[in-house]
Amino acid sequence: MDMRILSWICLSVLFCACSTRAQVKVDNARFKELIADSNALILDVRTPEEFSEGFIAGNASTVNVNYFSSEFVASIESIAKKDQILLVYCAAGGRSASACRDLKKAGFKKIYELEGGYNNWE
């Protein structure tokens, strides 16, 4: 009986920890809804060269912060609040996934990642 209770407690803790992720992957339709919020911040984590070829715009401000910069998190901390909605994308999803993990570790609470990145944007 004690082992069953312990198992349920462990499963409950695991479930709660997994369900409180700070970052969420969203599709194009949801990302379009989110960029309509002027309080959100769109973070393009591609290189400046990639950014100059085009970027996603909306009512929210779009900022290019190169993920490969040694000051990546510090740069975002200087322009965004920890509870501000952050809309993150890169070219295909690799850098943005890493960026979201770093932002979560830094204490940002509302992080949305565009699934498939800029290359998948419609």
C-alpha positions in Angstrom: 0.0 0.0 0.0 2.8 2.5 0.9 4.5 1.7 -2.4 1.3 2.6 -4.4 0.9 5.9 -2.6 4.6 6.7 -3.2 4.2 5.8 -6.9 1.1 8.1 -7.2 3.0 11.0 -5.5 5.9 10.6 -7.8 3.7 10.5 -10.9 1.8 13.6 -9.7 5.0 15.5 -9.2 6.3 14.5 -12.6 3.1 15.4 -14.3 2.9 18.8 -12.6 6.6 19.6 -13.4 6.0 18.7 -17.1 2.8 20.6 -17.4 4.2 24.0 -16.2 6.6 24.5 -19.1 7.4 28.1 -19.7 7.7 27.7 -23.4 5.0 26.5 -25.8 5.3 25.6 -29.5 2.6 27.2 -31.6 1.5 27.0 -35.2 1.2 29.8 -37.7 -2.4 30.6 -36.8 -1.7 30.9 -33.1 1.5 32.9 -33.7 -0.6 35.4 -35.8 -3.0 35.8 -32.9 -0.2 36.4 -30.5 1.7 39.0 -32.6 -1.5 41.1 -32.6 -0.8 41.9 -28.9 1.1 45.2 -28.8 2.4 44.2 -25.3 4.2 41.1 -26.7 7.8 41.1 -28.0 8.7 39.2 -31.2 12.2 37.8 -30.9 14.0 36.9 -34.1 17.0 34.9 -33.0 18.5 34.5 -36.4 21.7 36.2 -37.5 21.6 39.9 -38.6 22.1 38.8 -42.2 19.1 36.4 -42.1 17.0 39.2 -40.4 17.9 41.7 -43.2 16.3 39.3 -45.7 12.9 39.5 -44.0 11.2 39.1 -40.7 7.8 38.6 -39.1 6.0 41.8 -38.1 2.8 42.5 -36.2 1.4 44.9 -33.6 4.1 43.6 -31.3 7.6 45.0 -31.7 10.1 42.8 -33.6 13.7 42.6 -32.3 16.6 40.8 -33.8 18.8 39.2 -31.1 21.3 36.8 -32.5 21.2 33.6 -30.6 24.9 33.0 -31.2 25.8 36.3 -29.4 27.6 35.8 -26.1 25.2 38.4 -24.6 22.0 36.8 -25.9 20.1 36.4 -22.6 21.5 39.7 -21.2 20.3 41.6 -24.3 16.8 40.3 -23.9 16.8 40.9 -20.1 17.6 44.6 -20.9 14.5 45.0 -23.2 11.9 42.6 -21.8 10.1 42.0 -18.6 10.1 38.5 -17.1 6.3 38.2 -17.4 6.1 39.7 -20.9 4.9 37.6 -23.8 7.9 36.6 -25.8 7.3 35.2 -29.4 10.4 33.5 -30.5 11.5 32.2 -33.9 14.6 31.4 -36.0 14.9 29.9 -39.5 13.6 26.4 -38.9 13.2 25.8 -35.1 16.6 24.6 -33.9 18.0 27.9 -32.5 14.6 29.1 -31.2 14.2 25.9 -29.2 17.6 26.4 -27.6 16.8 30.1 -27.1 13.5 29.3 -25.4 15.2 26.9 -23.0 17.8 29.6 -22.1 15.0 32.2 -21.6 13.1 29.8 -19.4 16.2 29.3 -17.2 16.6 33.1 -17.0 13.1 33.3 -15.5 10.9 34.4 -18.4 7.5 33.0 -17.9 5.5 33.5 -21.2 7.5 32.1 -24.1 5.9 31.0 -27.4 8.0 29.4 -30.1 6.9 29.4 -33.7 6.8 25.8 -34.9 9.0 25.4 -38.1 10.4 28.9 -37.8 10.5 31.6 -40.4 10.9 29.1 -43.2 7.4 27.7 -42.3 5.8 31.2 -41.9 2.8 31.9 -44.1 
